[in-house]
Amino acid sequence: MAEAKNILFIMFDQLRWDYLSCYGHPHLHTPNIDRLAAQGVRFARAYIQSPICGSSRMSTYTGRYVHSHGASWNGIPLKVGELTMGDHLRKAGMDCWLVGKTHMRADAEGMARLGLEPDSLIGARVAECGFDVFERDDGMLPEGPDGYYDPDGAREYNKYLQFKGYESDNPWHDFANSGLDAEGNVLSGWFLKHSPEAANIAEEDSETPYLTRRGIEFMETHEGPWCCHLSYIKPHWPYIVPEPYASMYGPEHVLPVNRSEAERQNAHSVLKAFMDTKVGQTFSRQDVREAVIPAYMGLIKQADDQMGRLFDWMERTGRMQDTMIVLTSDHGDFLGDHWMGEKTFYHDASTRVPLIIYDPSPQADATRGTVCDALVESIDLVPTFVEVAGGEIAGHVLEGHSLLPILHGEADETGRSFVISEYDYSGSPVANMLDAGVRDAVTFMVATKEWKLVHCEGGHRPILFDLENDPGELVDLGASADHSEVIDEMYDHLFRWARRPSQRTTRSHRQLMDMRTESRGRGVVIGVYDENDTPLELTVKYRGRKAKPYREYLAKK
């Protein structure tokens, strides 16, 4: 083992924490990811900062809460001026590259205001969330009557498929994410009834193997020190996978749904609105779950096989000896639990994610194969990476904690007593369902190891779960008078978090300490009656000076 010279930062999209065998799934065996956990530390309580792709990722990439960086929903730009992982790492002497997805939208207006050209080096980095781009693939090229959701989605991947002979103007949809019937009709993966179909593509040409190859190509062609963000698109919908994975799992492998009728009947008004969305109603059907979840499991099994291929290559080439590997997800997937689909609420199915970190350095030998129960947030990754790179953590900007002390056996906890997640649904149809104004369509989660509270703006009561006695989060105690003290305590946590000085990013803590006394030697004398009431050396410029009466100057004119 040697010191970590490089960082391979692997992120999957919409991978639930409990759909890996090392996290306890009874049917979905993931030996390669388990192998990484056996060589590193598996974190059991890792939480994202927002249960939706874009804002979750922006927190991960900036090391800052959504409340701080402001990119609070998909498609909301990360404002110019927000420092990112790439900015912090390059300052520490480490390159930072992207292979895959970011879901970032550039602040085009802000760039134009500052004269940042998108094709300049700085402009390109600002537009790409601070990364240098080996290949960006946000993996989404849906097309509707109003055009493409993301015209740049799957751009290079589609070129690859067309080069391989997949004849279509959008092979991402027609082959990688759709099946085919006997008459040659495309069975779109957007329709969940087609999830049991095999994607009409050679397995080696599907998205996950493709990005694995691109990640290996990056490592083959770049000298360190580097951080490579290998960001996979799956197991995010469309839920469809090629053979042999399409046939690996069936309804018999679908775990019992985690929900209750009482939970739905007594649902908080905001939570009920999310249950009543189209995706919530659809995933509340068992036939839908039995169609989708086997495909979701197949996508994860394929991902694990690709991790085996990747880790084998790294071992053969010596990269395992000098590269820290971090594996996580941007959020989970309800899959029908709690009468919901998608990810946009705060139960653990959505906000708790897998996090496994392998550090090749000898300092990490004592923690290999261990499980950490500390409260960890996705914003902890940037300060961890900066410390690995040998840089100084900008504590006035970065809001997370370095995990190196835990990885090296020097600490068991991060120092935080609660975690925070936020969701701004003001641009979502749910806001219309609730007739909520833009300022009221905002929610916050604060969770300890024992309790989870969800605050909903708009005058709603809180939601409260007892995580020790109700780990399935089925009974909402937010209206219980018996739990008023707990609710008050959780709100104290939330208010303490809200009072943090997160926008004071242009001066470091050290600079602020120095500012307390530095003006004394620069001639500012406030509240001093007599020069002898303050150290004389501070007023030397004001003593012993001579000048003529101003009238003498006026007389000369």
Summary of the structure (lengths in Angstrom):
residues: 557
radius of gyration: 26.8
end to end distance: 83.5
largest distance: 107.2
contacts: 1829
relative contact order: 0.15
helix: 40%
strand: 16%
